[in-house]
């Protein structure tokens, strides 16, 4: 009996059978799928039979059912903007749902056996699927087309995870290995080996440096992705690990298995702080809310439960499945919870936002861009939730935006604000730039700018020139008054994440995914320098207004200040630099005050550092964000800095005093 239980969990009970007297499990084509010895080893995890419940357990019923499935659902995923829901299972295909329009949005076909794992990229353009056919497929969620197929596993794939920057894919499965893939190049990176049984759960830490894996061998392993080495091994108190979930700040890890309890780990200390009990059968799925203070769990008892992670208490129980709940996911705005079950149902619950301590956030997803207006009266924010908002900074009641712009169809990644005209430019993942009237919030013009995302923009001090860079590896110059394309600059070989202009419009610099900085003399429209600046992507650039110094920050955790006077005076191809910082956290954003006295940097771990630009002294480290600092802007007063984060909050700081002024959350 226990062997059939195992295959039900893997989603193949209907396509496999035990060859009597042979000790072999046969697939549909008669090929040997597993040796009985392997099945017996996995069977140690099974504590009780899996069978349909006689009745739906008591609890809150679903708001609506999305399912068109006819067989067990094993995986669900939600896009970064919360619009697209994907579900998959034993039917070898992926169902897509448009949550905003409340309708089915198509099918993705290509797998030849059960699909057991789904993952969305943080930017929302890619979705990854895998299953028992041993293949991993990468899909474009906009065109619904298959981009590539990865092959390498020797048996079925049970788990997928995409790194926070969307560049690395991890997969784990029945062959007891973890494979790493580069989603940008489509190539294999390496294989992590160490687990003694099948790998069921994977998750990345927020900084992307570490991968955490859970296995049927009852261990949780931490892997250094730079070296491929195993950093730490934790013994699961609930037996074989079926699910893992990591909080937004990376400090709390939840794990579960076939036992009824959920283990809550203190990650820095590597110890279990508490066991959450309440389910009557094994826990198959776990997911933290976007704020990290609520944990959702799906069980073989047919229920989904919400847990308060501050108190460890059970908050709510949702019913609606008659068999195990194999997959759960929150929408980014925290308003809905999605579940998929072995009863072929995909259920959606509308959540009571009063359950969350922070029932207001400026945006429903990561705040990707910020900028003050020239007068400093307004702050503009852009988000992966596809919106741009205009906030009054100086008014007493500034908790509500003056305008909310929501006509982008994909995530907003960049902003540029005219210092002297009421014009905002916003760049999005679909390659479009939209120009807005700051006073009315109305759309002025839409520019079809790049093939792929627009990740960096800047407007010149005289408000005549708009510069953009993005996925297509080009830098484009636009006439801000007419919207006309003036020039396309080539040179970078990888995605451009950031661009910056000097105040005199002399220098233009770009930073890209390969760690290179390209420097143009705009007076001659000439590329004068191209040099390696960081190991890994360059995420932030800032020029002083006089164009003498260039600051850069990147994936390697370093902050460097480059002296551009040597390029001009001594005709050096590579300028000299000072290194201000070297630590384990990525530098995701940076800015320089207009008076060139201070440099402010934001890290992937949520810290904001204030530096003396002249001597490189670290003046303050500001703490408060629970997610990476993805956006940063300095007020014209040279004292106030605004920071935006993946925790969906905006914070205002006094950078001289080193204190928090205000939090929008």
C-alpha positions as CSV (number, residue, x, y, z in Angstrom):
1,X,0.0,0.0,0.0
2,X,2.7,2.5,0.9
3,X,4.2,2.3,-2.6
4,X,1.0,3.4,-4.2
5,X,0.9,6.2,-1.6
6,X,4.2,7.4,-2.8
7,X,3.2,7.5,-6.4
8,X,0.0,9.4,-5.6
9,X,2.2,12.1,-4.1
10,X,4.4,12.2,-7.2
11,X,1.2,12.4,-9.3
12,X,1.7,9.1,-11.2
13,X,-0.5,6.6,-9.4
14,X,-2.6,6.2,-12.5
15,X,0.3,5.5,-14.8
16,X,2.5,3.2,-12.9
17,X,2.0,-0.3,-11.4
18,X,4.0,-2.8,-9.4
19,X,5.1,-5.8,-11.4
20,X,4.1,-8.6,-9.2
21,X,7.0,-10.7,-7.9
22,X,9.7,-8.8,-9.7
23,X,10.4,-5.9,-7.3
24,X,10.1,-3.4,-10.2
25,X,7.8,-0.5,-10.9
26,X,6.7,-0.3,-14.5
27,X,5.8,2.9,-16.5
28,X,3.1,3.0,-19.2
29,X,5.6,1.8,-21.8
30,X,6.7,-1.2,-19.7
31,X,10.1,0.4,-19.0
32,X,11.5,0.0,-15.5
33,X,10.9,3.3,-13.6
34,X,12.2,2.4,-10.2
35,X,13.8,-0.5,-8.3
36,X,11.8,-1.7,-5.4
37,X,14.6,-1.0,-3.0
38,X,14.4,2.7,-3.9
39,X,10.7,2.7,-3.3
40,X,11.1,1.0,0.0
41,X,13.6,3.7,1.1
42,X,11.1,6.4,0.0
43,X,8.3,4.5,1.7
44,X,9.9,5.1,5.1
45,X,8.4,8.6,4.9
46,X,4.8,7.5,4.6
47,X,3.0,7.6,7.9
48,X,-0.5,7.1,6.8
49,X,-2.6,6.2,3.7
50,X,-3.6,9.1,1.3
51,X,-7.2,8.8,0.4
52,X,-10.1,11.1,-0.4
53,X,-11.7,12.6,2.8
54,X,-15.2,11.6,3.5
55,X,-16.3,15.2,3.8
56,X,-14.8,18.6,3.3
57,X,-13.2,19.7,6.6
58,X,-14.8,22.6,8.5
59,X,-13.4,26.0,7.6
60,X,-13.8,29.1,5.4
61,X,-15.0,28.0,1.9
62,X,-13.3,29.3,-1.2
63,X,-14.4,32.5,-2.8
64,X,-14.3,30.9,-6.2
65,X,-13.0,27.9,-8.1
66,X,-10.8,28.4,-11.1
67,X,-10.2,24.8,-12.1
68,X,-10.8,23.1,-15.4
69,X,-8.5,20.3,-14.4
70,X,-9.8,16.7,-14.5
71,X,-7.0,15.2,-12.6
72,X,-4.8,16.0,-9.6
73,X,-3.2,19.5,-9.4
74,X,0.4,19.5,-8.2
75,X,1.7,23.0,-8.7
76,X,0.4,26.6,-8.8
77,X,2.3,29.9,-9.5
78,X,1.4,33.6,-9.6
79,X,3.0,36.2,-11.8
80,X,4.8,39.2,-10.3
81,X,2.0,41.6,-11.0
82,X,-0.7,39.1,-9.7
83,X,-2.6,38.9,-12.9
84,X,-1.5,35.5,-14.3
85,X,-2.1,32.2,-12.4
86,X,-0.6,29.0,-13.7
87,X,-1.6,25.5,-12.5
88,X,-0.4,22.1,-13.5
89,X,-0.6,18.4,-12.6
90,X,-1.2,15.0,-13.9
91,X,-2.7,16.2,-17.2
92,X,0.8,17.0,-18.8
93,X,-0.3,20.6,-19.6
94,X,-0.3,23.9,-17.9
95,X,-3.5,25.9,-17.4
96,X,-3.4,29.7,-17.4
97,X,-5.9,32.0,-15.7
98,X,-6.3,35.8,-16.0
99,X,-7.2,36.8,-12.4
100,X,-8.1,40.4,-13.4
101,X,-10.5,39.4,-16.1
102,X,-11.7,36.3,-14.2
103,X,-11.3,34.0,-17.2
104,X,-9.2,31.1,-18.6
105,X,-6.2,32.4,-20.4
106,X,-5.0,29.4,-22.4
107,X,-3.1,26.1,-22.2
108,X,0.6,25.4,-22.5
109,X,1.4,22.0,-24.0
110,X,4.8,20.3,-24.5
111,X,5.3,18.0,-21.5
112,X,4.7,14.3,-22.1
113,X,4.1,13.3,-18.5
114,X,2.8,14.9,-15.2
115,X,3.9,18.5,-14.5
116,X,4.9,18.6,-10.8
117,X,6.7,22.0,-10.5
118,X,6.1,25.6,-11.7
119,X,8.1,28.8,-11.0
120,X,7.7,32.4,-12.2
121,X,10.6,34.8,-12.8
122,X,10.7,37.8,-10.5
123,X,10.2,40.1,-13.5
124,X,7.2,38.2,-14.7
125,X,8.2,37.5,-18.3
126,X,9.3,33.9,-17.8
127,X,7.7,30.8,-16.4
128,X,9.4,27.5,-15.8
129,X,7.8,24.1,-15.6
130,X,9.1,20.6,-15.0
131,X,7.9,17.1,-14.2
132,X,8.2,13.4,-14.7
133,X,9.3,13.6,-18.4
134,X,12.7,14.8,-17.0
135,X,12.6,18.0,-18.9
136,X,12.5,21.7,-17.8
137,X,10.6,24.1,-20.1
138,X,11.0,27.9,-20.1
139,X,8.0,29.8,-21.4
140,X,7.4,33.4,-22.4
141,X,4.2,34.3,-20.4
142,X,3.3,37.1,-22.8
143,X,3.6,35.2,-26.1
144,X,2.7,31.8,-24.5
145,X,5.6,30.3,-26.5
146,X,8.2,27.8,-25.3
147,X,11.7,29.5,-25.3
148,X,13.9,26.6,-24.4
149,X,14.1,23.1,-22.9
150,X,16.7,22.0,-20.3
151,X,17.7,18.3,-20.1
152,X,20.0,16.8,-17.6
153,X,18.1,15.0,-14.8
154,X,18.1,11.2,-14.9
155,X,14.6,10.9,-13.4
156,X,11.5,13.0,-12.7
157,X,11.8,16.6,-11.5
158,X,9.9,17.6,-8.3
159,X,11.1,21.1,-7.5
160,X,12.0,24.4,-9.1
161,X,13.2,27.8,-7.8
162,X,14.3,31.0,-9.6
163,X,16.9,33.3,-8.0
164,X,15.7,36.8,-6.9
165,X,17.5,38.5,-9.8
166,X,15.9,36.0,-12.3
167,X,19.2,34.8,-13.6
168,X,19.6,31.3,-12.1
169,X,17.2,28.4,-12.1
170,X,17.5,25.5,-9.6
171,X,15.9,22.1,-10.2
172,X,15.7,19.0,-8.0
173,X,14.2,15.6,-8.3
174,X,14.1,11.9,-8.0
175,X,17.7,11.4,-9.0
176,X,18.8,13.1,-5.7
177,X,20.6,15.9,-7.5
178,X,20.2,19.6,-7.8
179,X,20.9,21.2,-11.2
180,X,21.7,24.9,-11.7
181,X,20.8,26.6,-15.0
182,X,21.5,30.1,-16.4
183,X,18.2,31.5,-17.6
184,X,19.9,34.3,-19.6
185,X,22.2,32.0,-21.7
186,X,20.1,28.8,-21.5
187,X,23.2,26.9,-20.4
188,X,23.8,24.5,-17.5
189,X,25.9,25.9,-14.7
190,X,26.5,22.8,-12.5
191,X,25.2,20.0,-10.3
192,X,25.0,20.0,-6.5
193,X,25.2,16.5,-5.0
194,X,24.9,15.5,-1.4
195,X,21.3,14.4,-0.7
196,X,20.8,10.7,-0.2
197,X,17.2,10.7,-1.4
198,X,14.9,12.6,-3.7
199,X,14.9,16.4,-3.6
200,X,11.4,17.8,-3.1
201,X,11.8,21.5,-2.1
202,X,14.1,24.4,-3.1
203,X,14.3,28.1,-2.2
204,X,16.8,30.9,-2.7
205,X,17.9,33.3,0.1
206,X,17.0,37.0,-0.7
207,X,20.5,37.9,-1.7
208,X,20.7,35.1,-4.2
209,X,23.9,33.8,-2.8
210,X,22.6,30.6,-1.1
211,X,20.2,27.9,-2.2
212,X,18.3,25.9,0.4
213,X,17.1,22.3,-0.4
214,X,14.8,19.9,1.3
215,X,14.9,16.1,0.7
216,X,13.3,12.8,1.6
217,X,16.5,12.0,3.4
218,X,15.2,14.3,6.2
219,X,17.8,16.9,5.8
220,X,17.8,20.6,4.8
221,X,21.0,21.7,3.1
222,X,22.4,25.2,2.4
223,X,24.5,25.6,-0.7
224,X,27.0,28.4,-1.5
225,X,26.2,29.2,-5.1
226,X,29.6,30.9,-5.8
227,X,31.6,27.8,-4.8
228,X,29.0,25.0,-5.1
229,X,29.9,23.9,-1.6
230,X,27.6,22.7,1.1
231,X,27.5,25.3,3.8
232,X,25.2,23.7,6.4
233,X,23.1,20.7,7.0
234,X,20.0,20.7,9.3
235,X,18.2,17.6,10.4
236,X,14.4,17.8,9.9
237,X,12.4,17.1,13.1
238,X,9.4,16.2,10.9
239,X,11.0,13.5,8.8
240,X,11.4,13.7,5.1
241,X,11.1,17.3,3.8
242,X,8.2,18.0,1.3
243,X,8.0,21.8,1.5
244,X,10.2,24.8,2.4
245,X,9.3,28.5,2.7
246,X,11.7,31.3,3.5
247,X,10.6,34.7,4.9
248,X,11.2,37.9,2.9
249,X,14.2,38.9,5.1
250,X,15.7,35.4,5.0
251,X,15.7,34.9,8.7
252,X,12.9,32.5,9.2
253,X,12.6,29.1,7.4
254,X,9.6,26.9,7.6
255,X,9.8,23.2,6.7
256,X,7.3,20.3,6.6
257,X,6.9,16.7,5.7
258,X,4.6,13.7,6.2
259,X,4.3,14.4,9.9
260,X,1.6,16.9,11.0
261,X,3.8,19.6,12.5
262,X,5.6,22.5,10.7
263,X,9.1,23.3,11.9
264,X,10.0,27.0,12.2
265,X,13.7,27.6,12.0
266,X,15.9,30.6,13.1
267,X,18.2,30.7,10.0
268,X,21.1,32.6,11.5
269,X,21.3,30.2,14.5
270,X,20.3,27.1,12.6
271,X,17.8,25.9,15.3
272,X,14.1,25.1,15.4
273,X,12.4,27.8,17.4
274,X,8.9,26.3,17.4
275,X,6.7,23.6,15.9
276,X,3.3,24.6,14.6
277,X,0.6,22.0,15.2
278,X,-2.9,21.9,14.0
279,X,-3.1,19.9,10.8
280,X,-4.4,16.3,11.2
281,X,-2.2,14.9,8.4
282,X,1.1,15.6,6.6
283,X,1.8,19.1,5.4
284,X,2.5,19.1,1.6
285,X,2.9,22.9,0.8
286,X,4.1,26.1,2.5
287,X,4.3,29.7,1.5
288,X,5.0,33.0,3.3
289,X,2.9,36.0,2.7
290,X,4.6,38.9,0.9
291,X,5.1,40.7,4.2
292,X,6.6,37.6,5.8
293,X,4.5,37.8,9.0
294,X,2.0,35.1,7.9
295,X,2.7,31.5,6.8
296,X,0.2,29.5,4.8
297,X,0.2,25.7,4.8
298,X,-1.6,23.1,2.8
299,X,-2.1,19.6,4.1
300,X,-3.2,16.1,3.2
301,X,-6.1,16.7,5.5
302,X,-7.6,18.9,2.8
303,X,-7.2,22.2,4.6
304,X,-5.2,25.4,4.2
305,X,-4.2,27.2,7.4
306,X,-2.8,30.6,8.1
307,X,-0.3,31.1,10.9
308,X,0.8,34.3,12.7
309,X,4.6,34.1,12.7
310,X,5.0,36.7,15.5
311,X,3.0,34.6,17.9
312,X,3.1,31.1,16.4
313,X,-0.7,30.9,16.6
314,X,-3.1,29.6,14.1
315,X,-5.2,32.4,12.5
316,X,-7.6,30.8,10.0
317,X,-8.5,27.5,8.4
318,X,-9.7,27.3,4.8
319,X,-11.7,24.3,3.5
320,X,-12.6,23.5,-0.1
321,X,-10.5,20.4,-1.0
322,X,-11.5,16.8,-0.4
323,X,-8.0,15.5,-0.7
324,X,-4.5,16.8,-0.2
325,X,-3.5,20.4,-0.9
326,X,-0.3,20.0,-3.0
327,X,0.4,23.7,-3.8
328,X,-0.4,27.2,-2.5
329,X,0.5,30.7,-3.5
330,X,-0.3,34.3,-2.4
331,X,-1.0,37.0,-4.8
332,X,1.5,39.9,-4.5
333,X,-1.1,42.3,-3.2
334,X,-1.9,39.9,-0.3
335,X,-5.6,40.0,-1.2
336,X,-5.9,36.4,-2.4
337,X,-4.6,32.9,-1.7
338,X,-4.5,30.2,-4.4
339,X,-4.5,26.4,-3.7
340,X,-4.2,23.4,-5.9
341,X,-5.3,19.9,-4.8
342,X,-5.4,16.2,-5.6
343,X,-9.1,16.6,-6.1
344,X,-8.4,18.5,-9.4
345,X,-9.5,21.8,-7.9
346,X,-7.8,25.2,-8.0
347,X,-9.4,27.3,-5.3
348,X,-9.1,31.1,-4.6
349,X,-9.8,32.7,-1.3
350,X,-10.1,36.5,-0.8
351,X,-8.2,37.4,2.3
352,X,-9.2,39.8,5.1
353,X,-6.5,42.4,4.9
354,X,-7.0,43.2,8.5
355,X,-5.1,40.0,9.2
356,X,-1.9,41.8,8.1
357,X,-0.3,44.2,10.5
358,X,0.5,46.5,7.6
359,X,-2.9,46.8,5.9
360,X,-1.7,49.6,3.7
361,X,1.3,49.5,1.4
362,X,2.3,52.1,-1.2
363,X,2.4,49.4,-3.8
364,X,1.3,45.8,-4.2
365,X,4.8,44.6,-5.2
366,X,8.5,45.6,-5.1
367,X,9.1,49.3,-5.4
368,X,11.6,49.4,-8.3
369,X,12.2,53.1,-8.8
370,X,11.9,56.4,-6.9
371,X,12.6,60.1,-7.7
372,X,12.0,63.5,-6.2
373,X,10.9,66.4,-8.3
374,X,13.2,69.3,-8.8
375,X,11.5,71.3,-6.1
376,X,11.3,68.4,-3.7
377,X,7.6,68.8,-3.1
378,X,6.7,65.5,-4.7
379,X,8.1,62.0,-4.7
380,X,7.4,59.6,-7.6
381,X,7.4,55.8,-7.1
382,X,7.3,53.0,-9.7
383,X,6.6,49.4,-8.9
384,X,6.5,45.9,-10.3
385,X,2.7,46.1,-9.7
386,X,2.7,48.1,-13.0
387,X,1.8,51.4,-11.4
388,X,3.4,54.8,-10.9
389,X,2.3,57.0,-8.0
390,X,2.8,60.6,-7.1
391,X,3.2,61.4,-3.4
392,X,3.0,64.8,-1.6
393,X,6.1,65.0,0.5
394,X,5.6,68.3,2.3
395,X,1.9,68.0,3.2
396,X,0.9,67.0,6.7
397,X,-1.3,64.1,5.5
398,X,0.7,62.5,2.8
399,X,-0.4,58.9,3.2
400,X,-2.4,58.9,0.0
401,X,-1.0,59.5,-3.5
402,X,-2.1,62.5,-5.5
403,X,-2.2,60.4,-8.6
404,X,-1.9,56.7,-9.5
405,X,-1.0,55.8,-13.0
406,X,-1.8,52.3,-14.0
407,X,-1.8,52.0,-17.8
408,X,1.4,50.0,-18.0
409,X,0.7,46.4,-19.0
410,X,3.9,45.0,-17.4
411,X,6.1,45.8,-14.5
412,X,7.6,49.3,-14.1
413,X,11.4,49.1,-13.7
414,X,12.6,52.7,-14.1
415,X,11.7,56.3,-13.7
416,X,13.2,59.7,-14.7
417,X,11.8,63.0,-13.5
418,X,12.3,66.3,-15.3
419,X,14.0,68.8,-12.9
420,X,12.3,71.8,-14.4
421,X,9.2,70.6,-16.3
422,X,6.1,68.7,-15.1
423,X,7.1,65.5,-16.9
424,X,7.7,62.0,-15.7
425,X,9.1,59.1,-17.7
426,X,8.5,55.5,-16.7
427,X,10.0,52.4,-18.3
428,X,8.5,49.0,-18.2
429,X,9.3,45.4,-18.9
430,X,7.6,45.4,-22.3
431,X,10.1,47.9,-23.7
432,X,7.8,50.9,-23.6
433,X,8.5,54.3,-22.1
434,X,5.5,56.4,-21.0
435,X,5.6,60.2,-20.5
436,X,3.2,61.6,-18.0
437,X,2.0,65.0,-16.9
438,X,3.1,65.4,-13.3
439,X,0.2,67.8,-12.5
440,X,-2.7,65.9,-13.9
441,X,-1.3,62.4,-13.9
442,X,-2.4,62.0,-17.6
443,X,-0.4,60.2,-20.3
444,X,1.3,62.4,-22.7
445,X,3.0,59.9,-25.0
446,X,4.1,56.3,-25.3
447,X,7.5,55.5,-26.8
448,X,8.3,52.0,-28.2
449,X,11.8,52.1,-26.9
450,X,13.6,48.8,-26.4
451,X,13.2,45.1,-27.3
452,X,12.7,43.9,-23.7
453,X,12.7,45.7,-20.4
454,X,13.7,49.3,-19.9
455,X,15.8,49.2,-16.7
456,X,17.6,52.5,-16.6
457,X,16.6,56.1,-17.5
458,X,17.9,59.6,-16.9
459,X,16.8,63.1,-17.9
460,X,19.3,65.9,-18.5
461,X,19.5,68.9,-16.2
462,X,18.1,71.2,-18.9
463,X,15.2,68.7,-19.5
464,X,15.9,68.4,-23.2
465,X,17.3,64.9,-23.3
466,X,16.0,61.5,-22.1
467,X,18.4,58.6,-22.0
468,X,17.2,54.9,-21.7
469,X,18.9,51.5,-21.5
470,X,17.6,48.0,-21.3
471,X,17.4,44.4,-22.3
472,X,18.4,44.9,-25.9
473,X,21.9,46.1,-24.9
474,X,21.5,49.6,-26.4
475,X,21.4,53.1,-24.9
476,X,19.0,55.5,-26.6
477,X,18.8,59.3,-26.7
478,X,15.4,60.9,-27.0
479,X,14.3,64.5,-27.5
480,X,12.1,64.9,-24.4
481,X,10.1,67.7,-26.0
482,X,9.1,65.9,-29.1
483,X,9.6,62.2,-28.2
484,X,11.8,61.7,-31.2
485,X,14.6,59.2,-31.1
486,X,17.9,61.1,-31.6
487,X,20.5,58.4,-31.4
488,X,21.1,54.8,-30.6
489,X,24.4,54.0,-28.9
490,X,25.9,50.5,-29.1
491,X,28.7,48.9,-27.2
492,X,27.4,47.0,-24.2
493,X,27.2,43.2,-24.7
494,X,24.7,42.4,-21.9
495,X,21.5,43.8,-20.5
496,X,21.9,47.4,-19.3
497,X,20.6,47.9,-15.7
498,X,21.5,51.5,-15.1
499,X,22.3,54.8,-16.8
500,X,23.4,58.2,-15.5
501,X,24.1,61.7,-16.9
502,X,26.4,64.4,-15.6
503,X,24.8,67.8,-14.8
504,X,26.6,69.5,-17.7
505,X,25.4,66.8,-20.2
506,X,29.1,66.0,-20.9
507,X,29.2,62.4,-19.7
508,X,26.8,59.5,-20.1
509,X,27.6,56.2,-18.3
510,X,25.8,52.8,-18.4
511,X,26.2,49.7,-16.3
512,X,25.4,46.2,-17.5
513,X,24.9,42.6,-16.4
514,X,28.5,41.6,-17.3
515,X,30.0,44.1,-14.8
516,X,31.1,46.5,-17.5
517,X,30.7,50.3,-17.4
518,X,30.6,52.2,-20.7
519,X,31.3,55.9,-20.8
520,X,30.4,58.3,-23.6
521,X,31.3,61.9,-24.3
522,X,28.0,63.3,-25.3
523,X,29.5,66.5,-26.7
524,X,31.0,64.2,-29.5
525,X,28.6,61.3,-29.2
526,X,31.7,59.1,-28.8
527,X,32.4,56.0,-26.6
528,X,35.6,57.0,-24.8
529,X,35.9,54.2,-22.2
530,X,34.7,50.7,-21.5
531,X,36.0,48.9,-18.5
532,X,35.2,46.0,-16.1
533,X,33.9,47.5,-12.8
534,X,32.3,44.6,-10.9
535,X,32.2,40.9,-10.7
536,X,28.6,40.4,-11.7
537,X,26.0,42.9,-12.7
538,X,26.3,46.7,-12.2
539,X,23.0,47.7,-10.6
540,X,23.7,51.4,-9.7
541,X,25.5,54.4,-11.1
542,X,25.6,58.0,-10.1
543,X,27.6,61.0,-11.5
544,X,28.4,64.1,-9.6
545,X,26.8,67.2,-11.1
546,X,30.2,68.4,-12.3
547,X,31.0,65.1,-13.9
548,X,34.3,64.6,-12.1
549,X,33.3,61.5,-10.1
550,X,31.3,58.4,-11.0
551,X,30.0,56.0,-8.3
552,X,29.1,52.4,-9.0
553,X,27.6,49.5,-7.1
554,X,27.0,45.9,-8.0
555,X,26.2,42.3,-7.5
556,X,29.6,41.7,-5.9
557,X,28.7,43.9,-2.9
558,X,31.3,46.6,-3.8
559,X,31.0,50.3,-4.0
560,X,33.6,52.1,-6.2
561,X,34.2,55.7,-7.0
562,X,35.9,56.4,-10.3
563,X,37.8,59.6,-11.1
564,X,36.8,60.7,-14.6
565,X,39.2,63.7,-14.7
566,X,41.9,61.2,-15.6
567,X,40.0,60.0,-18.6
568,X,39.7,63.6,-19.9
569,X,43.1,65.0,-18.9
570,X,45.4,62.0,-19.2
571,X,43.3,60.1,-21.9
572,X,43.3,57.0,-19.8
573,X,41.0,54.3,-21.1
574,X,40.2,53.0,-17.6
575,X,39.8,55.6,-14.8
576,X,41.3,55.0,-11.4
577,X,38.9,54.1,-8.5
578,X,38.5,54.0,-4.8
579,X,36.7,51.0,-3.2
580,X,34.4,51.9,-0.3
581,X,32.7,48.6,0.6
582,X,33.2,44.9,0.2
583,X,30.7,42.6,2.0
584,X,28.3,39.8,1.3
585,X,25.3,41.8,0.2
586,X,24.6,43.1,-3.3
587,X,24.4,46.9,-3.9
588,X,21.1,47.3,-5.5
589,X,20.8,51.1,-5.7
590,X,22.8,54.3,-5.1
591,X,22.7,58.1,-5.4
592,X,25.0,61.1,-4.7
593,X,23.8,64.4,-3.2
594,X,23.7,67.4,-5.4
595,X,26.5,69.0,-3.4
596,X,28.6,65.9,-3.9
597,X,29.2,65.5,-0.1
598,X,27.4,62.2,0.4
599,X,27.0,58.9,-1.3
600,X,24.0,56.7,-0.3
601,X,23.8,53.0,-1.2
602,X,21.0,50.4,-0.7
603,X,21.7,46.7,-0.2
604,X,20.0,43.4,-1.0
605,X,19.7,42.8,2.7
606,X,17.8,46.0,3.5
607,X,20.6,48.2,4.8
608,X,21.0,51.8,3.7
609,X,24.6,53.0,4.0
610,X,25.6,56.7,4.1
611,X,29.2,57.5,3.0
612,X,31.4,60.6,3.0
613,X,32.2,60.8,-0.7
614,X,35.4,62.7,-0.2
615,X,37.2,60.3,2.1
616,X,35.1,57.1,1.8
617,X,34.2,57.0,5.5
618,X,31.0,55.1,6.4
619,X,28.9,57.6,8.4
620,X,25.7,55.7,9.1
621,X,24.0,52.3,8.5
622,X,20.2,52.8,8.4
623,X,18.1,49.7,9.2
624,X,14.4,49.2,8.9
625,X,13.6,47.6,5.6
626,X,12.9,43.8,5.7
627,X,13.6,43.3,2.0
628,X,16.3,44.5,-0.4
629,X,16.6,48.3,-1.1
630,X,15.7,48.3,-4.8
631,X,15.2,52.1,-5.3
632,X,16.8,55.2,-3.8
633,X,16.5,59.0,-4.4
634,X,18.0,62.0,-2.6
635,X,16.0,65.2,-2.0
636,X,17.3,68.5,-3.4
637,X,17.9,69.6,0.3
638,X,20.9,67.2,0.2
639,X,19.6,65.8,3.5
640,X,16.5,63.7,3.0
641,X,16.8,60.3,1.2
642,X,13.9,58.1,0.1
643,X,14.3,54.4,-0.2
644,X,12.0,51.7,-1.7
645,X,12.2,48.0,-1.1
646,X,10.9,44.6,-2.0
647,X,9.1,44.7,1.3
648,X,6.7,47.2,-0.4
649,X,7.5,50.1,1.9
650,X,8.9,53.6,1.2
651,X,11.0,55.1,3.9
652,X,12.3,58.7,4.3
653,X,15.6,59.2,6.2
654,X,17.7,62.1,7.5
655,X,21.0,61.0,6.1
656,X,23.0,63.5,8.2
657,X,21.4,62.6,11.5
658,X,21.2,58.9,10.5
659,X,17.5,58.6,11.6
660,X,14.2,57.5,10.1
661,X,11.8,60.3,9.3
662,X,8.7,58.5,7.9
663,X,7.5,55.2,6.7
664,X,4.9,54.6,4.0
665,X,3.7,51.0,4.4
